[in-house]
């Protein structure tokens, strides 16, 4: 028969540390991208270079940043650029992007759906359609499964 001990020290061992399937959030560096330069993007928009402004915003997206303020500023700036592009020019703008930037653009489309403004939902649906035509279902899957958020 087992000897009864009142010791419960074995209960304080963290057994999850030995599980190889245990999820650990990847550490992102704090020195990551600080978002797009707003003055540069505004100058591109004023000069009518909307596609170039879109590339600038997407290539400087703060994906690795943990700062909520930086991400909010980037979302607002990106949505402003996207809404400034006319529906007839959306396909041309999307065609000028590489696949990595298309994935980032789709992230911003979904973020725009989270916080709709007056008339933005229909415009974002046009963006979604054009991005889907280029990136396919794989683009949507990559965006939804990526842990780096905008």
C-alpha positions in Angstrom: 0.0 0.0 0.0 1.2 3.5 -0.8 2.5 5.6 2.0 0.5 8.8 2.4 2.7 11.9 2.4 1.4 15.4 2.9 4.0 16.8 0.5 2.5 18.6 -2.6 5.8 19.9 -4.0 5.3 17.8 -7.2 2.2 20.0 -8.0 4.4 23.1 -8.4 6.2 21.8 -11.5 5.3 23.5 -14.7 4.8 20.5 -17.0 3.9 22.7 -20.0 7.6 23.7 -20.4 8.3 20.1 -21.5 5.5 20.0 -24.1 6.9 20.6 -27.6 3.5 21.7 -29.0 3.2 24.5 -26.5 2.6 27.8 -28.3 5.0 30.7 -27.6 4.5 34.1 -29.1 7.4 35.1 -31.3 9.2 38.0 -29.8 9.3 41.0 -32.1 11.9 43.6 -31.8 10.9 47.0 -30.5 13.2 48.7 -33.1 10.9 47.5 -35.9 9.4 49.7 -38.6 7.8 52.8 -37.3 5.3 53.1 -40.0 5.1 55.2 -43.2 6.3 58.8 -43.4 3.1 60.8 -43.5 4.6 63.9 -45.1 6.1 61.8 -47.9 2.8 60.1 -48.5 0.9 63.4 -48.4 3.3 64.9 -51.0 2.8 61.9 -53.3 -1.0 62.2 -53.0 -0.9 66.0 -53.7 1.2 65.4 -56.8 -1.3 62.8 -58.0 1.0 59.7 -57.6 -1.5 57.6 -55.9 0.0 54.2 -56.8 3.4 55.3 -55.6 1.8 56.6 -52.3 0.2 53.2 -51.9 3.5 51.4 -52.4 5.2 53.6 -49.9 2.5 53.0 -47.3 2.5 49.3 -47.8 6.3 48.8 -47.9 6.6 50.7 -44.6 3.8 48.9 -42.7 4.5 48.5 -39.0 3.9 44.7 -39.0 6.5 44.0 -36.3 5.6 47.0 -34.1 3.8 46.5 -30.8 2.9 50.2 -30.5 -0.8 50.6 -30.9 -0.4 54.3 -31.8 2.0 53.6 -34.6 -0.3 50.9 -36.0 -3.4 53.2 -35.8 -1.6 56.0 -37.6 -0.5 53.6 -40.3 -4.1 52.2 -40.7 -5.6 55.7 -41.0 -3.0 56.8 -43.5 -3.3 53.6 -45.6 -7.1 53.8 -45.7 -6.9 57.5 -46.7 -4.6 56.5 -49.6 -6.8 53.6 -50.6 -10.0 55.7 -50.5 -8.3 58.5 -52.6 -7.7 56.1 -55.5 -10.6 56.1 -57.9 -12.4 52.8 -58.6 -11.3 52.8 -62.2 -7.6 53.0 -61.1 -7.7 50.2 -58.4 -6.9 47.4 -60.7 -3.9 49.2 -62.1 -2.6 50.0 -58.6 -3.0 46.4 -57.5 -1.2 45.1 -60.6 1.8 47.2 -59.8 2.4 45.5 -56.4 4.3 42.3 -55.7 2.7 39.5 -53.8 4.1 40.5 -50.4 2.6 44.0 -50.7 -0.6 42.5 -52.0 -0.9 40.5 -48.7 -0.2 43.6 -46.7 -2.8 45.4 -48.7 -5.4 42.7 -48.0 -4.6 43.1 -44.2 -5.5 46.7 -44.5 -8.7 45.9 -46.3 -9.8 43.6 -43.5 -8.7 46.3 -40.9 -10.8 48.8 -42.8 -13.8 46.5 -42.6 -13.4 46.5 -38.8 -13.7 50.3 -38.6 -16.0 51.4 -41.4 -16.5 55.0 -42.2 -19.0 56.7 -44.5 -18.8 55.1 -47.9 -15.7 53.1 -47.2 -17.2 49.7 -47.2 -18.2 49.7 -50.9 -14.8 51.0 -51.9 -13.0 48.4 -49.7 -15.1 45.7 -51.4 -13.8 46.8 -54.7 -10.3 46.6 -53.4 -11.0 43.1 -52.0 -12.3 42.0 -55.4 -9.3 43.3 -57.3 -6.8 41.8 -54.8 -8.6 38.5 -54.8 -8.4 38.4 -58.6 -4.6 38.7 -58.4 -3.8 36.9 -55.2 -6.5 34.3 -55.1 -7.6 32.3 -52.1 -3.9 32.0 -51.0 -3.8 35.7 -50.2 -6.8 35.5 -47.9 -5.4 32.4 -46.2 -2.0 34.0 -45.6 -3.6 37.1 -44.2 -5.9 35.3 -41.8 -3.2 32.9 -40.6 -0.4 35.5 -40.2 0.3 36.4 -36.6 1.7 39.8 -37.6 -1.2 42.2 -37.5 -1.6 45.7 -38.9 
